[in-house]
Amino acid sequence: MSLYLILLWLTALVLPPAQTDGLTLRARAGYDRLYKDGAAVPVVVSARNDGPPLEGEIRVIGDDLGGEPLVYTAPISLPTQSDKRVTLIVHPPSFGGSFAVQLVSGETVVAETETGSLNVVPRDDLFYGVVSADPGGLSFLETVPGARPDAAVAFLELADLPEVSSAWNGLDVLVLDDVDTSRLTAGQLAALRAWIENGGQLVVAGGAGGPRTAAGVAGLLPVEVAGVSSVEALPALEAVGAAAGGDAPFSSPGPYVVTESALARGELLIHQDGLPLLAHSGLGRGGVFFLALDPKAPPLAGWEGAEAVWGLIAAAAPGRAPWGVDIQDGYAAVQSVSSIPGLRLPSIGSLLLFLFVYTLVIGPVNFLVLRRLKRRELAWVTIPALVLLFSAITYFTSFRTRGGSPMLNAMSIAYGSVEAERLRTQTVIGLYSPQRARYDLSLPYDSVAFPLQEGFGAAPAGGSLEAIARAGGMTLAGVRTDTSEIATFLADAHLPRPAISATAALSAEGDAVAVEVRNDTGATLENAVILYGENQYALGNVNAGETRRASVRLVGVPTAFPTVLPYPLAATPDPLFPTPIPVPINPLVFDPAPILGAVDYFNDPVAYPRWQLIQAIYYAGGTGAVRVPPATEMVTLGGWLDGSAQPLDAGGAAVTRTGATLVLLEVLVEEGGGEESGGAGVQGSGGE
């Protein structure tokens, strides 16, 4: 920990706050200068004004990726003797790096500074955020990765937690210890809940400061906190350490300070004669833990068995199914919004017919008409005239083919728990313009969006807009489009779950899962499928107001595809890649016909962009946080809803809207409630 403090001290010397005429500007990026690979990064800017009043804006200058750099802005008002904080959500810089930050009044830069350099946390590692009065006592968490390859820890303040829930996506576990959570804003609490519902793990620690730590998040806790007491011994806690192979006793004798509580929901993982020591309740894909002890004080501090207690928490961080990963293939994502209905090129047959008619009219027909009129000398007039006529027809036909109004095409993927209020929704946005123009695209405040370029990794493209502005909402300001160009963006938000419910129950023999789906959205859930293990079963269209039931057999269904594929894929071993790489199987990619409702999806104008959207989330390597959930534990309901889930406003411009949403809802399988295996079960697409 001493090295960490020394580094912070050196950073403060190297990057002093910018000061100009009574203005002081400070900025820091990421979570304690760390960020998860591929996740958006919060940049917290603090501005103090000891001079005259000032109206201006904060600008964060992002990467320059072959074009103009991305610029993020937010307005700021600084009266005399004021101190304000602004948070902007930015795309992570390439290979770490830092951001330039400016305070601008009019067109004048009145103060500027830089954030410190960022360090990346690998995508599959477990990333802890710790908010504590004494963060050094929890630095050991970097040695508790759970089921992940490694772990990293960021030490934070409550004010570092953004109100934009998508900016939390990089965190896996948040530990609140001995802090006054009543200071959390309504926006922070809403973002916290959305983050938990989509896989985040909240840990609220107790001890002497337990009641005030629990005060602001009481509605999320599995317990009702009563007060603080002391106990002389905790044999139940010692038993957890012994069960994990640690026989060392507590480092200090009792009494031990415990936050008293009673279980309100969820389950008790560790308790002493009914007194909760570690309680847990699920919330969507994530969960909330209450630890009744101070992790920095005895008996946990200095005890070898403490790692087993934290191991229970770390192991609860959920993985993601291969069909639930982030959009990674920029090329496929761009293609999904580039195929706009009504803007397809003429077919080869149409072009050949046009050339045939053109040749026929300008040649034989023209000659026969002039010969009948006995005015063949007029050919020098009629031929140029016919050429001009057909050129005009070609021009106006092409003009009409490209459309007369701008089009906004949005393709969304909404993934999460069927029990959650909100789902993480990634949306590829394509703005088509028939002529050169500028547009403003507005999204809700709790959204992040960046320009998107073709390429793996869904990297941003600079130069396609003036700024990404955040005020009452989030605006892609000054989007520039050339004639017949499509400007593409990637948005991320936690949006309300569609009114679709589902249940799943395992048969008494454990060889079948009974699934019931109810669609109350008011629209058809198209080409619905049930994903179970590495297989899928096609439900077909589920109409509005319809309840659909199916029994999916689990025995006798071979795995549709191998769980380990050689890389590169080859019939014979490759000397450069002799060891096969585990690849989690995504049946939506390997057998897309059921979810697309078409076999020849390459030539289907509706299925093709949907196929490209599925390709954009193809995960092709590695282990760690991505795994196929066993069908006896979880199944996933998939299907399409017409239109995008992402709210978008084109700033008053008359645009034609198209798009679709791929809904992927995880459904936990309950035990012992399904149909008997001898019933009328339905075999999945894995085969007989």
Residue pairs with C-beta under 8 A, 6 or more apart in sequence:
1 136
1 139
4 139
11 116
15 113
15 114
15 115
15 116
17 24
17 25
17 26
17 113
18 24
18 25
18 26
18 103
18 111
18 112
18 113
19 25
19 111
20 110
20 111
21 51
21 110
22 49
22 50
22 51
22 52
23 47
23 48
23 49
23 50
23 51
23 54
23 78
23 103
23 110
23 111
24 46
24 47
24 48
24 49
24 50
24 111
25 45
25 46
25 47
25 101
25 103
25 111
25 112
25 113
26 45
26 46
26 47
26 113
27 43
27 44
27 45
27 46
27 60
27 99
27 101
27 113
27 114
27 115
28 43
28 44
28 115
28 116
29 35
29 41
29 42
29 43
29 44
29 90
29 98
29 99
29 115
29 116
29 118
30 41
30 42
30 118
30 119
30 154
31 42
31 127
31 129
31 154
31 156
31 160
31 170
31 171
32 154
32 155
32 156
33 115
33 116
33 117
33 118
33 119
34 118
34 119
34 120
34 121
34 127
34 152
34 154
35 41
35 92
35 118
35 119
35 120
35 121
35 170
36 120
36 121
36 123
36 127
36 169
36 170
36 171
37 92
37 120
37 121
37 122
37 123
38 92
38 123
38 326
38 328
38 457
38 458
39 92
39 169
39 170
40 89
40 90
40 91
40 92
40 166
40 167
40 169
40 170
40 448
40 492
41 89
41 90
41 91
41 92
41 93
41 118
41 167
41 170
42 87
42 88
42 89
42 90
42 160
42 162
42 164
42 167
43 60
43 72
43 87
43 88
43 89
43 90
43 99
43 101
43 115
44 85
44 86
44 87
44 159
44 160
45 58
45 60
45 85
45 86
45 87
45 88
45 101
46 83
46 84
46 85
47 58
47 76
47 78
47 83
47 84
47 85
47 86
47 103
47 111
48 82
48 83
48 84
49 78
49 79
49 80
49 81
49 82
49 83
50 80
50 81
51 80
52 80
53 78
53 79
53 80
54 77
54 78
54 105
54 110
55 75
55 76
55 77
55 78
55 105
56 75
56 76
56 78
56 103
56 104
56 105
56 106
56 110
57 73
57 74
57 75
57 76
57 103
57 104
58 73
58 74
58 75
58 76
58 86
58 88
58 101
58 102
58 103
58 104
59 71
59 72
59 73
59 101
59 102
59 103
59 104
59 467
60 71
60 72
60 73
60 88
60 90
60 99
60 100
60 101
61 69
61 70
61 71
61 99
61 100
61 101
61 102
62 69
62 70
62 71
62 72
62 90
62 91
62 93
62 99
62 460
62 462
63 69
63 70
63 91
63 93
63 94
63 97
63 460
63 462
64 462
65 94
65 453
65 459
65 460
65 461
65 462
66 461
66 462
66 463
67 461
67 462
67 463
67 464
68 462
68 463
69 462
70 90
70 91
70 450
70 451
70 460
70 462
70 468
71 466
71 467
71 468
72 88
72 89
72 90
72 467
72 468
72 469
72 470
73 88
73 467
73 468
73 469
73 470
73 477
74 86
74 88
74 469
74 470
74 471
75 471
76 84
76 86
76 103
77 84
78 84
85 159
87 162
87 163
87 164
88 470
89 162
89 164
89 166
89 167
89 448
89 470
90 99
91 450
91 460
92 118
92 120
93 99
93 118
96 117
96 118
96 119
96 120
97 117
97 118
98 114
98 115
98 116
98 117
98 118
99 114
99 115
100 112
100 113
100 114
101 112
101 113
101 114
101 115
102 109
102 111
102 112
103 109
103 110
103 111
103 112
104 110
121 127
121 152
121 170
122 149
122 150
123 624
123 625
124 148
124 149
124 622
124 623
124 624
124 625
124 626
125 145
125 148
125 149
125 150
125 151
125 152
125 624
126 144
126 145
126 146
126 148
126 150
126 151
126 152
126 172
126 173
126 314
126 317
127 151
127 152
127 154
127 170
127 171
127 172
127 173
128 141
128 142
128 151
128 152
128 153
128 154
128 171
128 172
128 173
128 174
128 175
129 153
129 154
129 156
129 161
129 171
129 173
129 174
129 175
130 138
130 141
130 153
130 154
130 155
130 156
130 174
130 175
130 177
131 156
131 157
131 158
131 160
131 161
131 174
131 175
131 176
131 177
131 179
132 138
132 155
132 175
132 176
132 177
132 178
132 179
132 205
132 296
133 177
133 178
133 179
133 209
134 178
134 296
135 155
137 295
137 296
137 301
138 153
138 175
138 177
138 295
138 296
139 153
140 307
141 151
141 153
141 175
141 310
142 151
142 152
142 153
143 151
143 307
144 151
144 307
144 310
144 311
144 314
145 151
145 314
146 311
146 313
146 314
146 315
146 316
146 317
147 314
147 315
147 317
147 319
148 172
148 314
148 317
148 624
148 625
149 624
151 314
154 171
158 179
158 180
158 181
158 183
158 184
158 188
161 168
161 174
161 184
161 188
161 191
161 192
162 168
162 188
162 191
163 185
163 187
163 188
163 190
163 191
163 445
163 446
164 191
164 445
164 446
164 447
164 448
165 190
165 191
165 192
165 194
165 195
165 422
165 446
165 493
165 494
166 424
166 446
166 447
166 448
166 492
166 493
166 494
167 191
167 448
168 191
168 192
168 194
168 195
168 200
169 195
169 198
169 424
169 492
171 195
171 200
172 199
172 200
172 201
172 317
173 200
173 201
173 202
173 203
173 313
173 314
173 317
174 192
174 195
174 200
174 201
174 202
174 203
175 203
175 205
175 295
176 202
176 203
176 204
176 205
176 213
176 217
177 205
177 209
177 213
177 294
177 295
177 296
178 205
178 207
178 208
178 209
178 212
178 213
178 294
178 296
179 209
179 212
179 213
180 212
180 213
180 215
180 216
181 204
181 212
181 213
181 214
181 215
181 216
181 217
182 212
182 215
182 216
183 216
184 192
184 216
184 217
189 216
189 217
190 446
191 446
192 200
192 202
192 217
192 220
193 220
193 283
193 421
194 421
194 422
194 446
194 494
195 286
195 494
196 202
196 220
196 283
196 284
196 286
196 287
196 288
197 283
197 284
197 285
197 286
197 416
197 417
197 420
197 421
197 422
197 494
198 284
198 285
198 286
198 416
198 417
198 420
198 422
198 423
198 424
198 494
199 284
199 285
199 286
199 317
199 318
199 320
200 286
201 286
201 287
201 288
201 289
201 313
201 316
201 317
202 217
202 220
202 286
202 287
202 288
202 289
203 288
203 289
203 291
203 313
204 210
204 213
204 214
204 217
204 221
204 288
204 289
204 290
204 291
205 213
205 291
205 293
205 294
205 295
206 213
206 214
206 225
206 258
206 259
206 261
206 290
206 291
206 292
206 293
206 294
207 228
207 257
207 258
207 259
207 292
207 293
207 294
207 295
207 296
207 297
208 228
208 257
208 294
208 297
209 294
210 225
210 228
210 259
210 292
210 294
211 225
211 227
211 228
211 259
214 221
214 225
214 259
214 290
217 288
218 224
218 225
220 283
220 288
221 261
221 264
221 279
221 281
221 288
221 290
222 263
222 264
222 265
222 266
222 267
222 279
222 280
222 281
222 288
222 289
222 290
223 261
223 262
223 263
223 264
223 276
223 279
223 290
224 261
224 262
224 264
225 259
225 260
225 261
225 290
226 260
226 261
226 262
227 259
227 260
228 257
228 258
228 259
228 260
229 257
229 258
229 260
230 254
230 255
230 256
230 257
230 258
231 254
231 255
231 256
231 258
231 272
231 275
232 254
232 255
232 256
233 254
234 250
234 254
234 256
234 272
234 277
234 299
235 272
236 270
236 271
236 272
236 273
236 277
237 270
237 272
237 277
237 293
237 299
237 305
237 309
238 249
238 250
238 305
240 270
240 305
240 308
240 309
240 312
241 247
241 248
241 303
241 304
241 305
241 306
241 308
241 309
242 305
243 308
244 305
244 307
244 308
244 311
246 304
246 305
246 307
246 308
248 303
248 304
248 305
250 298
250 299
250 303
251 298
251 299
251 301
251 302
251 303
252 298
252 299
252 301
252 302
254 299
256 293
256 297
256 298
256 299
257 293
257 294
257 297
258 275
258 277
258 292
258 293
259 292
259 293
260 275
260 292
261 276
261 279
261 290
261 292
262 276
263 276
263 279
265 281
266 279
266 280
266 281
266 282
266 287
266 288
267 279
267 280
267 281
268 276
268 278
268 279
269 278
269 279
269 280
269 312
270 276
270 277
270 278
270 309
271 277
271 278
271 279
275 292
276 290
276 292
277 291
277 292
277 293
278 289
278 290
278 291
278 292
278 309
278 312
278 313
279 289
279 290
280 287
280 288
280 289
280 290
280 316
281 287
281 288
283 420
284 416
284 417
284 419
284 420
284 421
285 318
285 416
285 417
285 420
285 666
286 318
287 316
289 313
289 316
291 309
291 313
293 299
293 300
294 300
294 301
295 301
295 306
295 310
300 306
300 309
319 624
319 625
319 626
319 627
319 629
320 625
320 626
320 627
321 531
321 584
321 586
321 626
321 627
321 628
321 629
321 636
321 666
322 584
322 585
322 586
322 619
322 626
322 628
323 415
323 531
323 586
323 587
323 588
323 617
323 636
323 638
323 664
324 415
324 617
324 636
324 664
324 666
325 617
325 619
325 626
326 426
326 458
326 617
327 333
327 413
327 426
327 428
327 458
327 490
327 616
327 617
328 456
328 457
328 458
328 616
328 617
328 618
328 619
329 456
329 458
329 615
329 616
329 617
329 618
330 452
330 453
330 454
330 455
330 456
330 457
330 458
330 459
330 616
331 454
331 455
331 456
332 612
332 613
332 615
332 616
332 618
333 428
333 452
333 458
333 488
333 490
333 612
333 613
333 616
334 428
334 430
334 452
334 453
334 454
334 486
334 488
335 609
335 612
336 411
336 428
336 609
336 610
336 612
336 613
336 616
337 409
337 410
337 411
337 428
337 429
337 430
337 486
337 488
337 609
337 659
338 430
338 486
338 488
339 605
339 608
339 609
339 612
340 407
340 409
340 430
340 432
340 486
340 658
341 605
341 658
342 403
343 401
343 402
343 403
343 407
343 432
344 605
345 401
346 354
346 401
354 394
358 390
361 386
361 390
362 383
362 386
362 387
362 390
366 379
366 382
366 383
366 386
367 376
367 379
370 376
370 378
370 379
370 382
402 434
402 484
403 432
403 434
403 656
404 434
405 434
405 654
405 655
405 656
406 431
406 432
406 433
406 434
406 437
406 439
406 481
406 650
406 653
406 654
406 655
406 656
407 430
407 431
407 432
407 655
407 656
407 657
407 658
408 429
408 430
408 431
408 432
408 441
408 648
408 650
408 655
408 656
408 657
408 658
408 659
409 429
409 430
409 431
409 432
409 657
409 658
409 659
410 427
410 428
410 429
410 430
410 644
410 646
410 648
410 657
410 658
410 659
411 427
411 428
411 430
411 609
411 610
411 613
411 644
411 659
411 660
411 661
411 662
412 425
412 426
412 427
412 428
412 644
412 645
412 646
412 659
412 660
412 661
412 662
413 425
413 426
413 427
413 613
413 617
413 661
413 662
413 664
414 423
414 424
414 425
414 495
414 497
414 498
414 645
414 661
414 662
414 663
414 664
415 423
415 424
415 425
415 664
416 422
416 423
416 424
416 497
416 664
416 665
416 666
417 423
417 665
417 666
418 497
418 500
418 501
418 502
418 637
418 665
418 666
418 667
419 668
420 497
421 496
421 497
422 494
422 495
422 496
422 497
423 494
423 495
423 496
423 497
423 663
423 665
424 492
424 493
424 494
425 492
425 493
425 494
425 495
425 645
425 646
425 661
426 490
426 491
426 492
427 490
427 491
427 492
427 493
427 644
427 645
427 646
428 452
428 488
428 489
428 490
428 613
428 616
429 441
429 449
429 488
429 489
429 490
429 491
429 646
429 648
430 486
430 487
430 488
431 439
431 441
431 479
431 481
431 486
431 487
431 488
431 489
431 650
431 655
432 481
432 484
432 485
432 486
433 439
433 481
433 482
433 483
433 484
433 485
433 487
434 483
434 484
435 483
436 481
436 482
436 483
437 481
438 478
438 479
438 480
438 481
439 479
439 481
439 650
439 651
439 653
440 475
440 476
440 477
440 478
440 479
440 650
440 651
441 449
441 475
441 476
441 479
441 489
441 648
441 649
441 650
441 651
442 473
442 474
442 475
442 476
442 648
442 649
442 650
442 651
443 449
443 473
443 474
443 475
443 476
443 491
443 493
443 646
443 647
443 648
443 649
444 473
444 474
444 493
444 647
445 470
445 472
445 473
445 474
446 493
446 494
447 474
447 491
447 492
447 493
447 646
448 474
448 491
448 492
448 493
449 468
449 474
449 476
449 489
449 490
449 491
449 492
450 460
450 468
450 489
450 490
451 460
451 461
451 462
451 464
451 465
451 476
451 487
451 488
451 489
451 490
452 458
452 459
452 460
452 461
452 488
452 489
452 490
453 459
453 460
453 461
453 488
458 490
458 616
460 490
461 488
463 480
464 479
464 480
464 487
465 476
465 477
465 478
465 479
465 480
465 487
466 477
466 478
466 480
467 477
467 478
468 474
468 475
468 476
468 477
469 475
469 477
476 489
479 487
480 487
481 487
491 646
493 646
495 645
495 646
495 647
497 665
498 521
498 641
498 645
498 661
498 663
499 519
499 520
499 521
499 522
500 517
500 518
500 519
500 520
500 521
500 525
500 637
500 663
500 665
501 517
501 518
501 520
502 515
502 516
502 517
502 518
502 637
502 665
502 667
503 515
503 516
503 667
503 670
504 513
504 514
504 515
504 516
504 634
504 635
504 667
504 668
504 669
504 670
504 674
505 513
505 514
505 669
505 670
505 671
505 672
505 673
505 674
506 512
506 513
506 632
506 669
506 670
506 671
506 672
506 673
506 674
507 513
507 514
507 551
507 672
507 674
507 675
507 676
507 677
508 672
508 674
508 676
509 676
509 677
510 554
510 632
511 553
511 554
511 555
511 677
512 551
512 552
512 553
512 554
512 555
512 674
512 675
512 676
512 677
512 679
512 681
513 532
513 551
513 552
513 554
513 631
513 632
513 635
513 669
513 674
514 549
514 550
514 551
514 552
514 673
514 674
514 675
515 530
515 549
515 550
515 551
515 552
515 635
515 637
515 667
516 547
516 548
516 549
517 525
517 528
517 539
517 542
517 547
517 548
517 549
517 637
518 546
518 547
519 525
519 542
519 543
519 544
519 545
519 546
519 547
519 548
520 544
520 545
521 544
521 641
522 544
523 544
523 641
523 642
523 643
524 541
524 542
524 543
524 544
524 642
525 541
525 542
525 639
525 640
525 641
525 663
526 541
526 597
526 639
526 640
526 641
526 642
527 538
527 540
527 541
527 594
527 595
527 596
527 597
527 639
527 640
528 538
528 539
528 540
528 541
528 542
528 548
528 637
528 638
528 639
529 536
529 537
529 538
529 539
529 588
529 594
529 595
529 637
529 638
529 639
530 536
530 537
530 539
530 550
530 552
530 635
530 636
530 637
530 638
530 684
531 587
531 588
531 635
531 636
531 637
531 638
532 552
532 554
532 631
532 635
532 636
532 684
533 554
533 559
533 628
533 629
533 630
533 631
534 559
534 560
534 561
534 563
534 585
534 587
534 628
534 686
535 557
535 559
535 560
535 587
535 631
535 684
535 685
535 686
536 560
536 587
536 588
536 591
536 594
536 595
536 638
536 684
536 685
536 686
537 550
537 552
537 682
537 683
537 684
537 685
538 594
538 685
539 548
539 550
539 639
542 548
542 639
550 682
551 674
551 675
551 679
551 680
551 681
551 682
552 631
552 635
552 681
552 682
552 684
553 677
553 681
553 682
553 683
553 684
554 631
554 632
555 677
556 688
557 683
557 684
557 686
557 687
558 686
558 687
559 585
559 686
560 585
560 587
560 590
560 591
560 685
560 686
560 687
561 585
561 587
561 590
562 585
563 582
563 583
563 584
563 585
563 628
564 580
564 581
564 582
564 583
565 580
565 581
565 583
566 573
566 574
566 577
566 580
566 581
567 577
567 580
567 581
567 583
567 620
567 621
568 574
568 577
581 621
581 622
582 622
582 623
583 620
583 621
584 619
584 623
584 626
584 627
584 628
585 628
586 617
586 618
586 619
587 685
588 595
588 614
588 638
589 614
589 615
589 618
591 685
592 601
592 611
592 614
593 599
593 601
594 685
595 610
595 614
595 638
595 639
595 640
595 662
596 604
596 607
596 610
596 611
597 607
598 604
598 606
598 607
601 607
601 608
601 610
601 611
602 608
602 611
609 660
610 640
610 660
610 662
613 662
614 662
619 626
629 636
629 666
631 669
632 669
633 668
633 669
634 666
634 667
634 668
634 669
635 666
635 667
635 669
636 664
636 665
636 666
636 667
637 663
637 664
637 665
637 667
638 662
638 663
638 664
638 665
639 662
639 663
640 660
640 661
640 662
640 663
641 660
641 661
641 663
642 660
642 661
643 657
643 659
643 660
643 661
644 657
644 659
644 660
644 661
645 661
648 657
675 681
